Amino acid sequence: MNLEKIFRDFCDLLQKRTCVTSEDTIRYYWFAAMLQNDADYDLNNYSLEYPYFLNEDIFSKDQKGNIAKKELDFLYNNGEECYCIEIKFHRNPDPVSTYAHPDAAGSLFNDLIRLSVFQPGKAYERSSENVMILPKETRRFLLYVTDDEMNQYFTDNSRSQQCFLDGYRQPLRDFYKLKEGDIWTPSFKEPIPETFKISALFSMANCLKLSNMPKVQLVCCSDNLNVDSNSIKGQSKENRHCYVRLYEVAV
């Protein structure tokens, strides 16, 4: 499939949204964009909430020793090409309260680490189900959509958090402001907000650290999409923006 065309169609669909917008909305719109670009039009190739391999060592366990249930947001697999996609939508539902920016930022990198479970060309087991051999053309993506809330946080150039500038805020800006085709290499250094670290490694075993984050490439980017939905934060009805990025985990 032509991912650039799918991305453009997704953004066009999102701009026409006038109703309540949630993360599920983003998932369905992405599915719609893929389906209208799918020559096979075979729904058997699509899965939402696809289970991760439950015995995978990287996942953390609860107090009873059970591995928490983890699911991939979106999977496309036609036997020849395969797209594993995590989808994240950040918005501020209550402009009056303080938004948890470090926690939201960390959740993006939690998704990126989890995507490393899906290895191109290797066997992927599903608990109590058949073994699936992932095609060599398997690609792993993070689709990120936000409104002004997180866009302002990622692009903040103020010096209000002097102690976090070099080791935390700068790597975040570099990640968010990548140019299409460029690759980001993790470079977080202490001091790092504890909330960010907890969120980034939330579903991971204790053996994993921020240094386990994979390199990522920015595939597509679109800023300042005007979305006429009350769910989107904006200065006015005519100034509600969404910012969209499609990242790919580098092989």
C-alpha positions in Angstrom: 0.0 0.0 0.0 1.0 3.6 -0.5 1.4 4.9 3.1 1.8 8.5 2.0 -1.5 8.3 0.2 -3.2 6.6 3.2 -1.8 9.3 5.5 -3.1 12.2 3.3 -6.5 10.5 3.1 -6.6 10.0 6.9 -5.8 13.7 7.4 -8.5 14.7 5.0 -11.0 12.6 6.8 -10.0 13.9 10.2 -10.4 17.5 9.0 -14.1 16.8 8.3 -14.8 15.6 11.8 -17.4 17.6 13.6 -18.5 15.2 16.4 -16.9 14.0 19.6 -13.3 12.8 18.8 -11.6 10.1 20.8 -8.7 7.7 20.3 -11.2 5.1 19.0 -12.2 7.7 16.4 -8.6 8.0 15.3 -8.3 4.3 14.9 -11.5 4.0 12.8 -10.5 6.9 10.6 -7.1 5.3 10.0 -8.9 2.0 9.2 -11.2 3.8 6.8 -8.2 5.4 5.0 -6.4 2.1 4.7 -9.5 0.3 3.4 -10.2 2.8 0.7 -6.6 2.3 -0.6 -6.7 -1.5 -0.4 -7.1 -3.1 -3.8 -7.9 -6.5 -2.1 -10.6 -5.0 0.2 -10.3 -8.1 2.4 -11.4 -7.5 6.0 -9.6 -10.7 7.0 -6.4 -8.7 6.7 -7.3 -6.3 9.4 -7.3 -6.7 13.2 -8.0 -4.2 16.0 -6.7 -4.9 19.5 -4.5 -7.7 18.3 -2.9 -9.6 21.3 0.7 -9.4 22.0 2.6 -12.6 22.7 1.7 -13.0 26.3 4.9 -14.9 27.3 7.2 -12.2 26.0 9.8 -11.4 28.6 9.8 -7.7 28.2 6.3 -7.3 29.7 6.0 -6.6 33.4 4.0 -8.8 35.8 1.4 -7.9 38.4 1.7 -8.7 42.2 0.4 -12.2 41.5 3.1 -12.9 38.9 0.6 -12.7 35.9 1.7 -10.9 32.8 -0.7 -8.1 32.1 -2.8 -8.3 28.9 -1.3 -6.3 26.1 -2.9 -5.6 22.7 -1.7 -3.9 19.5 -4.0 -1.2 18.4 -4.0 -2.1 14.7 -2.7 -4.9 12.6 -2.7 -5.3 8.8 -1.4 -8.5 7.4 -2.1 -9.9 3.9 0.6 -12.6 4.1 3.1 -10.5 2.1 3.1 -7.2 3.8 2.3 -6.4 7.4 1.8 -3.2 9.3 1.9 -3.2 13.1 0.5 0.1 14.4 0.1 1.7 17.8 -2.2 4.7 17.8 -2.1 7.5 20.3 -4.4 10.6 20.5 -3.6 13.3 23.1 -6.0 16.1 23.9 -6.9 18.2 26.9 -10.5 17.3 27.8 -10.5 19.8 30.6 -8.6 23.1 29.9 -9.2 24.3 33.5 -7.1 21.5 35.0 -3.4 20.9 34.6 -2.5 18.4 31.9 -0.1 15.6 32.8 2.4 16.4 30.0 5.4 14.1 31.1 3.0 11.2 31.6 1.5 11.7 28.1 4.9 12.1 26.5 6.1 8.9 28.2 3.2 6.9 26.9 4.4 7.4 23.3 7.7 5.8 24.1 6.0 2.9 25.9 4.3 2.1 22.6 7.5 2.3 20.7 9.2 -0.2 23.0 6.3 -2.6 22.8 6.4 -2.5 19.0 9.8 -4.2 19.2 8.0 -7.4 20.0 6.9 -7.8 16.4 10.0 -8.9 14.5 9.9 -9.0 10.7 10.5 -12.5 9.3 10.2 -14.2 12.6 7.6 -16.4 14.3 5.1 -14.7 16.4 3.2 -16.9 18.9 -0.3 -16.0 20.2 -1.3 -17.6 23.4 -3.3 -20.8 22.8 -3.5 -20.0 19.1 -1.6 -20.8 15.9 1.9 -19.6 15.3 2.1 -16.8 12.8 5.2 -16.1 10.7 5.4 -12.4 10.2 6.2 -11.4 6.6 9.7 -10.0 5.9 7.9 -6.9 4.9 6.5 -6.3 8.4 6.8 -2.6 9.4 6.0 -1.1 12.8 4.4 2.3 13.2 3.3 4.8 15.8 0.5 7.1 14.6 0.3 10.2 16.8 -2.4 12.8 16.8 -2.6 15.7 19.3 -4.1 19.2 19.6 -2.4 22.3 20.8 -1.9 21.0 24.3 0.9 18.5 23.6 2.2 20.4 20.5 3.0 23.3 22.7 4.7 21.1 25.3 6.9 19.4 22.7 7.9 22.6 21.0 8.3 24.7 24.2 11.5 26.7 24.0 11.2 28.4 27.4 13.9 28.0 30.1 11.4 27.4 32.9 12.7 23.9 33.5 16.4 24.6 33.3 17.5 21.3 34.9 15.6 19.2 32.3 16.7 21.2 29.2 19.5 19.1 27.7 18.8 15.6 28.8 15.0 15.6 28.6 13.3 18.5 26.8 15.8 18.7 23.9 15.5 15.0 23.0 11.7 15.4 23.1 11.8 18.4 20.8 14.2 16.5 18.4 11.7 13.6 18.4 8.7 15.7 17.7 10.3 18.1 15.2 11.9 15.5 13.0 11.8 16.1 9.3 10.2 13.5 7.1 12.7 10.8 6.3 15.0 11.7 9.2 15.8 9.2 12.0 15.7 10.0 15.7 18.1 8.2 18.1 17.2 8.1 21.8 19.5 10.4 23.9 17.7 10.9 27.2 20.0 11.7 30.1 19.4 12.5 33.8 17.8 14.4 35.3 14.5 13.1 33.7 11.1 13.6 35.3 10.1 10.5 37.2 6.6 10.6 35.8 8.0 10.4 32.3 10.1 7.4 33.1 7.3 5.5 34.9 5.0 6.1 31.9 7.6 5.2 29.3 8.4 1.9 31.0 4.9 1.3 32.4 4.2 -2.1 30.8 7.9 -3.3 30.8 9.9 -5.6 33.0 12.4 -4.0 35.3 15.3 -5.0 33.2 14.3 -2.4 30.5 15.5 1.1 30.6 15.0 4.2 28.5 18.1 3.2 26.6 16.0 0.3 25.2 14.0 2.7 23.1 14.4 2.0 19.4 15.5 4.4 16.8 12.5 5.8 14.8 12.0 7.5 11.5 9.4 10.1 10.7 7.5 8.9 7.6 4.8 11.5 7.3 3.8 14.7 9.1 1.0 17.2 8.9 0.5 20.3 11.1 -2.3 22.7 11.7 -5.2 20.5 10.5 -8.4 22.5 11.2 -10.8 20.1 12.9 -14.3 21.4 13.7 -14.8 19.2 16.8 -15.4 20.4 20.3 -13.0 17.7 21.5 -10.1 19.6 20.0 -8.5 22.4 22.1 -8.2 25.7 20.3 -8.3 29.4 20.9 -11.6 29.7 19.0 -14.0 27.5 16.9 -12.1 28.6 13.8 -8.7 27.8 15.4 -8.9 24.2 16.4 -5.7 22.4 15.2 -4.6 18.8 15.1 -1.0 17.8 14.6 -0.3 14.4 13.0 2.8 12.3 12.8 3.5 8.8 11.5 6.7 7.3 13.0 8.3 4.0 12.0 10.5 1.9 14.2 13.8 1.6 12.4 14.9 -2.0 11.6 
